[in-house]
Amino acid sequence: MNHLRASFGLVLLMTLLLGGAYPLAVMGVARALFHHKANGSLIEKDGKVVGSELLGQQFDSPKYFWGRLSATTPPYNAAASGGSNFSPANPALLAAANARLKALQQADPGQRARVPVDLVTASGSGIDPHISLKAAQYQLPRVARARRMKEEDVRAIMEKYVERPGFGLIGAPYVNVVRLNLALDRESGAR
């Protein structure tokens, strides 16, 4: 009975320490030192939360940069994060890529450049907020035309939102679509 009481006491103590006190302490330190990130990297517009830097959003209008395809239902549903798990030979994967390719061509019929692969495929999470710099550059003429802005003005705004991979060594530059589209709305006076 003494062993059972000691075991139960140890389980209770460890539960309180490691299941309560330690997580609260880590959360407190994170909020104090990394407030923005610890609170979900939320993006605010006019005092309202409009998204997160960590989650993509659906953009269909030609005046916006489009993100990667979402593999979730409904699109960009963070509660259902995950890839499609379709193999390259799966007809559904090919159909989704072809549908996006058709939408890109309809939105910008004059664009003759090769479509970057990240504009016609979903990410592993299905909610990726980033596209490659090449994907943003591909869309730049369409966005500039739709907003009645000069391409160089849109490019200047886009360049402010280019992020480089860790230590600039591995990977290609990328752009957060949500942040870029909000910046374009701010700069062009759109609502």
C-alpha positions in Angstrom: 0.0 0.0 0.0 2.9 2.4 0.7 4.3 1.7 -2.7 1.0 2.4 -4.3 0.5 5.6 -2.4 4.0 6.8 -3.3 3.5 5.9 -7.0 0.2 7.8 -7.1 1.7 10.8 -5.4 4.6 10.8 -7.9 2.2 10.6 -10.9 0.1 13.4 -9.5 3.2 15.6 -8.8 4.7 14.9 -12.3 1.3 15.6 -13.9 1.1 19.0 -12.1 4.7 19.9 -12.9 5.0 18.6 -16.5 1.4 18.9 -17.6 0.6 22.2 -15.9 3.5 24.3 -14.6 6.0 23.6 -17.3 3.7 24.3 -20.3 2.5 27.5 -18.6 6.0 28.7 -18.0 7.1 28.0 -21.6 4.0 29.7 -22.9 4.7 32.7 -20.7 8.3 33.0 -21.8 7.2 32.6 -25.5 4.6 35.3 -25.2 7.0 37.7 -23.4 9.9 37.2 -25.9 8.1 36.3 -29.1 4.6 37.8 -28.7 3.6 38.0 -32.3 4.7 34.4 -33.2 3.4 32.9 -29.9 -0.1 34.4 -30.6 -0.4 32.8 -34.1 1.4 35.5 -36.3 -2.0 37.2 -36.7 -2.5 39.9 -39.4 -4.7 42.8 -38.6 -6.3 45.3 -40.9 -8.2 48.3 -39.5 -8.0 46.7 -36.0 -9.6 43.4 -37.1 -7.8 40.1 -37.5 -8.0 39.2 -41.2 -5.7 36.1 -41.2 -2.4 34.7 -40.1 1.0 34.8 -41.7 1.1 31.0 -41.3 -2.2 30.1 -43.2 -3.0 30.7 -46.8 -6.3 32.1 -48.0 -8.4 31.8 -51.1 -7.8 34.5 -53.7 -9.7 34.2 -57.0 -9.8 37.8 -58.3 -7.4 38.8 -61.0 -6.3 41.8 -59.0 -4.7 39.5 -56.3 -1.8 37.1 -56.4 -3.0 33.6 -56.1 -1.5 31.1 -53.7 -0.9 27.4 -54.0 -3.9 25.1 -54.5 -5.4 24.0 -51.2 -5.8 20.3 -50.6 -8.4 20.9 -47.8 -12.2 21.0 -48.0 -13.3 23.8 -47.8 -10.1 25.4 -49.2 -7.5 26.6 -46.7 -9.3 24.9 -43.8 -6.7 24.9 -41.0 -8.7 22.3 -39.1 -8.3 19.8 -41.9 -4.6 20.5 -42.8 -3.0 17.9 -44.9 -1.9 17.1 -48.4 -4.0 15.3 -51.0 -1.8 12.2 -50.9 -2.6 11.7 -54.6 0.2 9.9 -56.5 1.5 11.6 -59.7 -0.5 9.0 -61.7 -3.8 9.8 -60.0 -6.3 11.4 -62.4 -7.7 13.6 -59.6 -4.3 15.3 -59.2 -4.0 15.8 -62.9 -7.6 17.2 -63.1 -6.9 19.7 -60.2 -3.6 20.8 -61.9 -5.3 21.2 -65.3 -8.2 23.2 -63.8 -5.8 25.6 -62.1 -3.8 25.9 -65.3 -6.9 26.7 -67.2 -7.9 29.3 -64.6 -4.5 30.9 -64.8 -4.7 31.0 -68.6 -8.2 32.5 -68.6 -7.2 35.2 -66.1 -4.1 36.2 -68.2 -4.5 35.0 -71.8 -1.5 36.9 -73.0 0.9 35.3 -70.5 3.2 32.9 -72.5 5.8 32.1 -69.8 6.0 28.6 -68.3 3.7 28.3 -65.3 5.6 27.6 -62.1 4.8 24.2 -60.6 3.7 25.6 -57.2 0.8 27.4 -58.9 -0.7 24.2 -60.1 0.1 21.9 -57.1 -0.9 21.8 -53.4 1.6 21.9 -50.6 2.0 19.1 -48.1 -0.1 21.0 -45.5 -2.7 22.1 -48.1 -2.8 25.6 -46.4 0.7 27.0 -47.4 0.6 30.8 -47.4 3.8 31.1 -49.6 4.5 30.9 -53.3 7.9 31.0 -54.9 9.3 34.3 -56.2 9.0 32.9 -59.7 5.2 32.2 -59.1 4.7 35.8 -58.0 6.7 37.2 -60.9 4.5 35.1 -63.3 1.4 36.7 -61.9 2.7 40.2 -61.7 1.5 41.4 -65.2 -2.0 40.2 -64.5 -2.2 41.8 -61.1 -0.8 45.1 -62.4 -3.3 45.2 -65.3 -6.2 44.4 -63.0 -5.3 47.1 -60.6 -4.4 49.6 -63.3 -0.9 50.0 -61.9 2.5 50.0 -63.5 4.3 46.7 -63.4 7.3 48.3 -61.8 5.1 49.7 -59.0 3.6 46.3 -58.2 7.1 44.8 -58.5 8.4 47.3 -55.9 5.7 46.4 -53.5 6.3 42.7 -54.1 10.0 43.0 -53.5 9.3 44.3 -50.0 7.6 41.0 -49.2 10.2 38.6 -50.6 11.5 36.3 -47.9 14.8 34.5 -48.2 15.3 30.9 -47.0 17.1 30.3 -43.7 20.7 31.7 -43.8 20.2 32.3 -47.5 21.7 28.9 -48.2 19.0 26.3 -48.9 15.9 26.9 -51.0 14.6 29.7 -53.2 13.1 33.1 -52.3 9.4 33.0 -51.6 6.5 35.4 -51.0 3.7 35.4 -48.4 0.6 35.8 -50.5 -1.7 37.1 -47.8 0.7 39.8 -46.6 1.5 40.8 -50.2 -2.2 41.1 -51.2 -3.0 43.2 -48.1 0.0 45.5 -48.9 -1.3 45.9 -52.5 -4.7 46.8 -51.2 -3.1 49.4 -48.9 -0.9 50.9 -51.6 -3.6 51.0 -54.3 -6.3 52.3 -51.9 -8.5 49.2 -52.6 -11.0 48.0 -50.0 
